[in-house]
Amino acid sequence: KDILFLHNEPIHYLNIIVELKIENNVTQINSIVELSNYLKDKNNFDLIIIDILKLDIENLKEIILDTDNKFILINDNKDNIDEVLKSKITLCIDKTLSKKEIINNIQGMFDE
């Protein structure tokens, strides 16, 4: 599977990325601009994972609402995601979960 992963914490996600790369093609990016460009130029991703903690939610929301991709959002508080955005995402993962639990949640998306 092709996964696009937007995050700003390479050390935090290192083990998760390594584990995901065993069975998937993972492209890492670190900005909303890059996300927008990838979706315009090469939108063949089976899954897009976004750690939203350090991002401008309004700009991100525009991009997510404008595409039909499957999205997983990683956040420390799912209550601060508005209802419109919640309706469009496939899964919201709590960033405070263990790395193994995060990986299991992501890999579970492909078992459905």
Buried (B, 14 or more C-beta within 10 A) or exposed (E): EEBBBBBEEEEEBEEBBEBBEEEBEBBBBBEBEBBBEBBEEEEEBBBBBBBBBEBEBEEBBEBBEEBEBBBBBBBEEBEEBEEEBEEBBEBBBEBEEEEEEBBBBBBEBEEE
